[in-house]
Amino acid sequence: MFNDTPKLSPELMAGQYNRNIKSARKAVTVAYFFAWTLEGTYNGSDVRSYFKCELEGCGRVVEKFYSHIRGRKLADGTWKPSPRHKGCLGTAERESALVEWRKRHRLTDAWLEASLKAIDES
């Protein structure tokens, strides 16, 4: 699913193109794991891009930094998502909606790790 290269902004098309492609693929993969899909072009980790919130009951498209949607890996190896966005589901609802969303799409921590490894090796 994430072998396709996301649309890159013109700035990312210049320079170290292969590195930018891998970085963009990783970003889109991790974003998807947290129930976001890219809308439009990917502008890089430090520049805002538009992402659609895929949680049931939301569906809002918001402008976010990738670093604000990817979450953080905890000491025990699990991922803790970052806060969603203004107007999204409440914290408890959001966490259970994310669990359900991942189940529906058959996403696990192992899926994420394997996907990121495959991108690194491509």
Secondary structure in CASP SS format (residue, H / E / C, confidence):
PFRMAT SS
TARGET T0000
AUTHOR 0000-0000-0000
METHOD secondary structure of the structure
MODEL  1
M C 1.00
F C 1.00
N C 1.00
D C 1.00
T C 1.00
P C 1.00
K C 1.00
L E 1.00
S C 1.00
P H 1.00
E H 1.00
L H 1.00
M H 1.00
A C 1.00
G C 1.00
Q C 1.00
Y H 1.00
N H 1.00
R H 1.00
N H 1.00
I H 1.00
K H 1.00
S H 1.00
A H 1.00
R H 1.00
K H 1.00
A H 1.00
V H 1.00
T H 1.00
V H 1.00
A H 1.00
Y H 1.00
F H 1.00
F C 1.00
A C 1.00
W E 1.00
T E 1.00
L E 1.00
E E 1.00
G C 1.00
T C 1.00
Y E 1.00
N C 1.00
G C 1.00
S C 1.00
D C 1.00
V C 1.00
R C 1.00
S E 1.00
Y E 1.00
F E 1.00
K E 1.00
C E 1.00
E C 1.00
L C 1.00
E C 1.00
G C 1.00
C C 1.00
G C 1.00
R C 1.00
V E 1.00
V E 1.00
E E 1.00
K E 1.00
F C 1.00
Y H 1.00
S H 1.00
H H 1.00
I C 1.00
R C 1.00
G C 1.00
R E 1.00
K E 1.00
L C 1.00
A C 1.00
D C 1.00
G C 1.00
T C 1.00
W E 1.00
K E 1.00
P C 1.00
S C 1.00
P C 1.00
R C 1.00
H C 1.00
K C 1.00
G C 1.00
C C 1.00
L C 1.00
G C 1.00
T H 1.00
A H 1.00
E H 1.00
R H 1.00
E H 1.00
S H 1.00
A H 1.00
L H 1.00
V H 1.00
E H 1.00
W H 1.00
R H 1.00
K H 1.00
R H 1.00
H C 1.00
R C 1.00
L C 1.00
T C 1.00
D H 1.00
A H 1.00
W H 1.00
L H 1.00
E H 1.00
A H 1.00
S H 1.00
L H 1.00
K H 1.00
A H 1.00
I H 1.00
D H 1.00
E H 1.00
S C 1.00
END
